[in-house]
């Protein structure tokens, strides 16, 4: 059976578009729980008004994710991708459900004790995120570019889904008692179901897709050990016969891979530094009061998520894809003009200009996928790039606190 897949080409295998859909759903699952936390931040601002939830919870989440992904990136060649990803989605499922339990146990009341427990659960989100994201990006880096782009599009779709649901639930429950709490519970219940669905899809559906079998068999023949459990789940055994000793000897080290792709890595780092310095803390705490009232921050978050989704799908259109490294670097650096633009718009502009800036921020959040490496090298590079993504996120979140300087009663 292994030889049958080894001798085929991706174009001859059926199920590519089905695989793209299946990849998109785990992409949603990788962020839906965390995006739900961000989207129901108005509820947490109600019960924890003095603790800056959107900033503090993000600051708890990202460093845990960064530390964990650095460990995984160092040991990636020895870790089963299947066990890693399934562990992450199971942790997401349990942690999201625990948020519901916490709220029911405390009856929606605040206090420092409850906030510490909330932060602890959010820390487990960071652990689950990097377990899943690094594993899947490394895994999908072995395959067709359309599959990893579909996964990345799923990350953007998670934001759109949570924003749309938040606007619907806010409108539906606005005149009822505890309307924020009711909406939050619906959110967390839906997120728990999606995380459980991701466990089932990755465990029983994804490994059996023909195109996935093809690429994993190819990676095993190039010396990859991370796909052995996935191939076994798909009914392909005796992987030791597939490895090529010559390919092992020619494999690049992590240092060599990073040096060859340092431009991509730095660009990803700079993208997330800027994005996380503005989203979500600035949108909730620094945009002032407007005619939209409590709806304003929710609409800004929804607009960011929508254009972030559009931006993630752009690379799937060949005529719109930008692959020139110099052009990409210029585009990444140009985004930093958004910092003074957001500052002056928040101080002097109206909501229309702010919505436009948020749309540009979302649209320009991009994804870069290096090509031309063998299976084990692609997996290693995918994990290394996630380190730079999360590193940029941590720096961006830390810089985001600077927006509070000079703000009355900020601390």
Long-range contacts (C-beta under 8 A, 24 or more apart in sequence): 1-235, 1-236, 2-217, 2-220, 2-231, 2-236, 2-237, 2-238, 2-239, 2-241, 2-242, 5-210, 5-213, 5-214, 5-217, 5-236, 6-217, 6-218, 6-221, 6-242, 8-214, 10-144, 10-211, 10-214, 10-215, 13-210, 13-211, 13-214, 14-210, 14-211, 15-209, 15-210, 15-211, 16-144, 16-146, 16-211, 18-209, 19-147, 19-150, 19-206, 19-209, 19-211, 19-212, 20-146, 20-147, 20-150, 21-150, 22-201, 22-205, 22-206, 22-209, 23-140, 23-147, 23-148, 23-150, 23-151, 23-154, 23-206, 24-150, 24-151, 24-153, 24-154, 24-157, 25-154, 25-194, 25-197, 25-198, 25-201, 26-85, 26-89, 26-132, 26-136, 26-151, 26-154, 26-198, 26-201, 26-202, 26-206, 27-150, 27-151, 27-152, 27-153, 27-154, 27-155, 27-157, 27-158, 28-154, 28-155, 28-157, 28-158, 28-161, 28-194, 28-198, 29-89, 29-92, 29-132, 29-154, 29-158, 29-194, 29-195, 29-197, 29-198, 30-129, 30-132, 30-133, 30-136, 30-151, 30-154, 30-155, 30-158, 31-129, 31-155, 31-158, 31-159, 32-158, 32-161, 32-162, 32-190, 32-191, 32-194, 32-195, 33-92, 33-95, 33-96, 33-125, 33-128, 33-191, 33-192, 33-195, 34-61, 34-125, 34-129, 35-158, 35-159, 35-161, 35-162, 35-305, 36-96, 36-162, 36-187, 36-188, 36-190, 36-191, 37-99, 37-122, 37-125, 38-162, 38-280, 38-301, 39-162, 39-163, 39-165, 39-166, 39-187, 39-298, 39-301, 40-166, 40-180, 40-183, 40-184, 40-187, 40-188, 41-280, 41-284, 41-297, 42-180, 42-284, 42-294, 42-297, 42-298, 43-180, 43-181, 43-183, 43-184, 44-118, 45-284, 46-180, 47-108, 47-109, 47-110, 47-114, 48-110, 48-115, 48-118, 49-110, 51-115, 52-281, 52-285, 54-280, 54-281, 54-284, 54-285, 55-281, 55-285, 55-397, 55-400, 55-401, 56-119, 57-118, 57-119, 57-122, 58-276, 58-280, 58-281, 58-397, 58-400, 59-397, 59-398, 60-119, 60-122, 60-123, 60-126, 61-122, 61-123, 61-125, 61-126, 61-129, 62-126, 62-276, 62-390, 62-393, 62-394, 62-397, 63-126, 63-394, 64-123, 64-126, 64-127, 64-130, 65-126, 65-127, 65-129, 65-130, 65-390, 65-393, 66-130, 66-387, 66-390, 66-391, 66-393, 66-394, 68-126, 68-127, 68-130, 68-131, 69-130, 69-133, 69-134, 69-383, 69-386, 69-387, 69-390, 70-387, 72-130, 72-131, 72-134, 72-135, 72-383, 73-134, 73-254, 73-380, 73-383, 73-384, 73-386, 73-387, 74-254, 76-134, 76-138, 76-226, 76-379, 76-380, 76-383, 77-225, 77-226, 77-376, 77-379, 77-380, 78-225, 79-135, 79-226, 80-226, 80-228, 80-229, 81-135, 81-138, 81-139, 81-226, 81-227, 81-229, 81-230, 81-379, 82-202, 82-207, 82-229, 82-230, 82-233, 83-229, 84-131, 84-132, 84-134, 84-135, 85-131, 85-132, 85-135, 85-136, 85-139, 85-202, 86-199, 86-202, 86-203, 87-131, 88-127, 88-128, 88-129, 88-130, 88-131, 88-132, 88-133, 88-135, 89-128, 89-132, 89-195, 89-198, 89-199, 89-202, 90-199, 91-124, 91-127, 91-128, 91-131, 92-125, 92-128, 92-129, 92-132, 92-195, 92-198, 93-192, 93-195, 93-196, 93-199, 94-124, 95-121, 95-124, 95-125, 95-128, 96-188, 96-191, 96-192, 96-195, 97-188, 97-192, 99-188, 100-185, 100-188, 100-189, 100-192, 103-181, 103-184, 103-185, 103-188, 108-178, 108-181, 130-386, 130-390, 133-386, 134-382, 134-383, 134-386, 137-382, 137-383, 137-385, 137-386, 138-226, 138-378, 138-379, 138-380, 138-382, 138-383, 138-386, 139-226, 139-227, 139-230, 139-379, 139-382, 140-382, 141-369, 141-378, 141-379, 141-381, 141-382, 142-215, 142-216, 142-218, 142-219, 142-224, 142-227, 142-375, 142-378, 142-379, 143-211, 143-212, 143-215, 144-211, 144-215, 145-369, 145-371, 146-316, 147-211, 148-369, 149-312, 149-313, 149-315, 149-316, 149-367, 149-369, 150-316, 152-312, 152-367, 153-309, 153-312, 153-313, 153-316, 155-312, 156-305, 156-308, 156-309, 156-310, 156-311, 156-312, 156-313, 157-309, 159-301, 159-304, 159-305, 159-306, 159-308, 159-309, 160-302, 160-305, 160-306, 160-308, 160-309, 162-187, 162-191, 162-305, 163-298, 163-301, 163-302, 163-305, 163-306, 164-302, 165-190, 166-298, 166-302, 167-298, 167-299, 167-302, 170-295, 170-298, 203-233, 207-231, 207-233, 207-234, 208-233, 208-234, 208-235, 217-242, 218-375, 219-374, 219-375, 219-376, 219-378, 219-379, 220-375, 221-247, 221-375, 222-247, 222-374, 222-375, 222-376, 223-247, 223-248, 223-251, 223-374, 223-375, 223-376, 224-375, 224-376, 224-379, 225-376, 226-376, 226-379, 227-375, 247-374, 250-374, 251-374, 251-376, 251-377, 252-373, 252-377, 254-380, 254-384, 257-373, 257-377, 257-380, 257-381, 257-384, 258-381, 258-384, 261-370, 261-381, 261-384, 261-385, 263-325, 263-329, 264-325, 264-368, 264-370, 264-385, 265-384, 265-385, 265-388, 266-388, 267-328, 267-329, 267-332, 267-368, 268-368, 268-385, 268-388, 268-389, 268-392, 269-388, 269-389, 269-391, 269-392, 269-395, 270-332, 270-333, 270-335, 270-336, 270-392, 271-332, 271-335, 271-364, 271-365, 271-366, 271-392, 272-389, 272-390, 272-391, 272-392, 272-393, 272-396, 273-392, 273-393, 273-395, 273-396, 273-399, 274-335, 274-336, 274-338, 274-339, 274-361, 274-396, 275-361, 275-365, 275-393, 275-396, 276-392, 276-393, 276-395, 276-396, 276-397, 276-400, 277-339, 277-396, 277-397, 277-399, 277-400, 277-402, 277-403, 278-338, 278-339, 278-342, 278-361, 278-396, 278-400, 279-304, 279-361, 281-397, 281-400, 281-401, 281-403, 282-342, 282-346, 282-400, 282-403, 283-358, 285-403, 285-404, 285-407, 286-346, 286-403, 286-404, 286-407, 287-346, 287-354, 288-346, 290-350, 290-351, 291-351, 292-351, 296-351, 299-355, 300-354, 300-355, 300-358, 303-355, 303-358, 303-359, 303-362, 304-358, 304-359, 304-361, 304-362, 305-362, 306-359, 306-362, 307-358, 307-359, 307-360, 307-361, 307-362, 307-363, 308-362, 308-363, 308-365, 309-362, 310-362, 310-363, 311-362, 311-363, 311-364, 311-365, 311-366, 312-365, 312-366, 312-367, 314-366, 315-366, 315-367, 315-369, 328-366, 328-368, 331-364, 331-366, 332-366, 335-361, 335-364
